[in-house]
Amino acid sequence: MLTMIPALTMPLARAIADPVRSAMTLPFEAARQQYSLAVKVGLQPNSMLAYRQHFNSLDQLEKATLGAFARQV
């Protein structure tokens, strides 16, 4: 009977973790979107090096802030 408890709670834990993860990563996704829009409008340079630098720093910040909830690419 005790072995059935973890099997029943895992789907529930996943069902709770997915929306929480989505909500926690929303500010980082918004920052990625804003950078892309700034490049399209011309406020940021259309440079592969600037793009890489921005997204690497954003990725490091996301991993430091969210830990295991950070986006895995």
C-alpha positions in Angstrom: 0.0 0.0 0.0 2.8 2.4 0.8 4.4 1.9 -2.6 1.3 3.3 -4.4 1.6 6.7 -2.7 4.7 7.9 -4.7 3.1 6.7 -7.9 0.0 8.6 -7.2 1.7 11.8 -6.2 4.1 12.1 -9.1 1.4 13.1 -11.7 0.0 15.6 -9.2 3.5 17.1 -8.6 4.1 17.4 -12.3 0.7 19.0 -12.8 1.6 21.6 -10.2 5.2 22.1 -11.2 4.5 22.9 -14.9 2.4 26.0 -14.3 4.7 27.2 -11.6 7.7 26.8 -13.8 5.9 28.7 -16.6 5.0 31.5 -14.3 8.6 31.7 -12.9 10.2 31.8 -16.3 7.8 34.4 -17.7 10.0 37.5 -16.9 13.0 35.9 -18.7 10.9 35.1 -21.7 9.6 38.6 -21.8 13.2 40.0 -21.7 14.1 37.8 -24.6 11.1 39.0 -26.5 11.8 42.7 -25.7 15.4 42.3 -27.0 14.2 40.8 -30.2 11.7 43.6 -30.7 14.4 46.2 -29.9 16.6 44.8 -32.7 13.7 44.8 -35.1 12.9 48.4 -34.3 16.6 49.4 -34.5 17.2 50.3 -30.9 19.7 47.4 -30.5 22.4 46.5 -33.0 21.6 43.6 -35.3 24.8 41.8 -34.3 25.4 38.2 -33.6 28.0 39.0 -30.9 25.6 41.4 -29.1 22.8 38.8 -29.4 25.1 36.1 -27.9 26.3 38.3 -25.1 22.7 39.4 -24.1 21.3 35.9 -24.2 24.3 34.3 -22.3 24.0 36.9 -19.5 20.2 36.4 -19.4 20.7 32.6 -19.3 23.2 32.9 -16.4 20.8 35.2 -14.5 17.9 32.8 -15.1 20.0 29.8 -13.8 21.2 31.6 -10.8 17.7 32.8 -9.9 15.6 29.8 -10.7 18.0 26.9 -10.3 16.4 23.7 -11.3 13.3 25.6 -12.7 15.5 27.3 -15.3 15.0 26.6 -19.0 17.0 23.7 -20.2 18.1 24.0 -23.9 
